[in-house]
Amino acid sequence: MTPGTGTPEPEAGHPVTGLDEVVHQRARLGILTIAHEARRVEFGYLRTHLELTAGNLSRHLSVLETAGLIEIEKGYEGRRGRTWITLTAAGRSALTDEVARLKQLIIRVESANGP
């Protein structure tokens, strides 16, 4: 950890080189963040709050599921079919790593601006 910042020590390269393309994409970062905030999240909630079409959201969920970052559960609530998304341990780790990289970038930008 960098003393006093709570962020990991910067690696040899620029922090942007460590950003994960699967995680960093706007919609997928949103999905992971919302899933992290809730125990499990319903497809419709994600679609509405991330302002995505059902097809677009489905594609992003497929990418995240293939990467092992989320689990998708299909079932019924009453007579209506439902899809729930939960974050896996790997998903929590990937999100934490991505946020740490973003914090490193923020520190670099803020320190470059000076007082």
C-alpha positions as CSV (number, residue, x, y, z in Angstrom):
1,M,0.0,0.0,0.0
2,T,1.1,3.5,-0.7
3,P,1.5,5.1,2.7
4,G,-1.4,7.2,3.7
5,T,-3.5,6.6,0.6
6,G,-5.0,3.2,1.1
7,T,-4.2,2.3,-2.5
8,P,-1.8,-0.4,-3.7
9,E,1.8,0.4,-4.6
10,P,2.0,1.4,-8.3
11,E,3.5,-1.3,-10.5
12,A,6.3,-0.6,-12.9
13,G,4.0,0.4,-15.8
14,H,1.3,3.0,-15.9
15,P,-1.8,2.1,-14.0
16,V,-3.9,2.2,-17.1
17,T,-2.1,-0.8,-18.4
18,G,-3.6,-2.9,-15.6
19,L,-7.2,-2.0,-16.4
20,D,-9.2,-5.1,-17.2
21,E,-11.0,-4.7,-20.6
22,V,-13.8,-7.1,-19.5
23,V,-14.4,-5.1,-16.3
24,H,-13.6,-1.6,-17.4
25,Q,-16.3,-1.3,-20.1
26,R,-18.9,1.2,-18.8
27,A,-22.0,-1.2,-18.8
28,R,-20.0,-4.1,-17.3
29,L,-18.4,-1.9,-14.6
30,G,-22.0,-0.8,-13.8
31,I,-23.3,-4.3,-13.6
32,L,-20.4,-5.4,-11.3
33,T,-20.8,-2.3,-9.1
34,I,-24.6,-2.8,-8.7
35,A,-24.2,-6.5,-8.1
36,H,-21.6,-5.7,-5.4
37,E,-24.0,-3.4,-3.7
38,A,-26.8,-6.0,-3.6
39,R,-26.8,-9.7,-2.6
40,R,-28.4,-10.4,-6.0
41,V,-29.9,-8.1,-8.6
42,E,-32.7,-8.6,-11.0
43,F,-32.2,-8.2,-14.8
44,G,-34.9,-5.6,-15.1
45,Y,-33.4,-3.4,-12.4
46,L,-30.0,-3.5,-14.2
47,R,-31.7,-2.7,-17.6
48,T,-33.5,0.3,-16.2
49,H,-30.7,1.7,-14.0
50,L,-28.0,1.3,-16.6
51,E,-30.2,2.4,-19.4
52,L,-29.5,-0.6,-21.6
53,T,-31.7,-2.6,-24.0
54,A,-32.5,-6.1,-23.0
55,G,-30.3,-7.5,-25.8
56,N,-27.4,-5.2,-24.9
57,L,-27.6,-6.1,-21.2
58,S,-27.8,-9.8,-22.1
59,R,-24.6,-9.6,-24.2
60,H,-22.7,-7.9,-21.3
61,L,-24.0,-10.5,-18.8
62,S,-22.8,-13.2,-21.1
63,V,-19.3,-11.8,-21.3
64,L,-19.2,-11.4,-17.5
65,E,-20.5,-14.9,-16.9
66,T,-18.0,-16.4,-19.4
67,A,-15.2,-14.7,-17.5
68,G,-16.5,-16.2,-14.2
69,L,-17.3,-12.8,-12.7
70,I,-21.1,-13.3,-12.2
71,E,-23.5,-16.1,-11.8
72,I,-26.9,-16.0,-13.6
73,E,-29.9,-17.6,-12.0
74,K,-33.2,-18.0,-13.9
75,G,-36.5,-18.8,-12.2
76,Y,-40.0,-17.6,-11.6
77,E,-41.5,-15.0,-9.3
78,G,-45.2,-15.9,-9.5
79,R,-45.9,-16.6,-13.1
80,R,-43.3,-14.2,-14.4
81,G,-39.9,-15.4,-15.6
82,R,-37.0,-13.7,-13.8
83,T,-33.3,-13.5,-14.1
84,W,-31.1,-12.7,-11.1
85,I,-27.4,-11.9,-11.2
86,T,-24.9,-12.4,-8.3
87,L,-21.3,-11.5,-8.1
88,T,-18.8,-14.3,-7.7
89,A,-15.7,-14.2,-5.5
90,A,-13.6,-13.6,-8.7
91,G,-16.0,-10.8,-9.7
92,R,-15.5,-9.1,-6.3
93,S,-11.8,-9.4,-6.7
94,A,-11.8,-8.1,-10.3
95,L,-14.0,-5.1,-9.2
96,T,-11.7,-4.4,-6.3
97,D,-8.6,-4.5,-8.5
98,E,-10.2,-2.2,-11.1
99,V,-11.2,0.3,-8.5
100,A,-7.6,0.3,-7.1
101,R,-6.3,1.0,-10.5
102,L,-8.7,3.9,-11.0
103,K,-7.7,5.3,-7.6
104,Q,-4.1,5.2,-8.8
105,L,-5.0,7.1,-11.9
106,I,-6.9,9.7,-9.8
107,I,-3.9,10.2,-7.5
108,R,-1.7,10.7,-10.6
109,V,-4.0,13.3,-12.1
110,E,-4.5,15.1,-8.8
111,S,-0.8,15.2,-8.0
112,A,0.1,16.4,-11.5
113,N,-2.3,19.4,-11.0
114,G,-0.5,20.5,-7.9
115,P,-1.8,22.9,-5.3
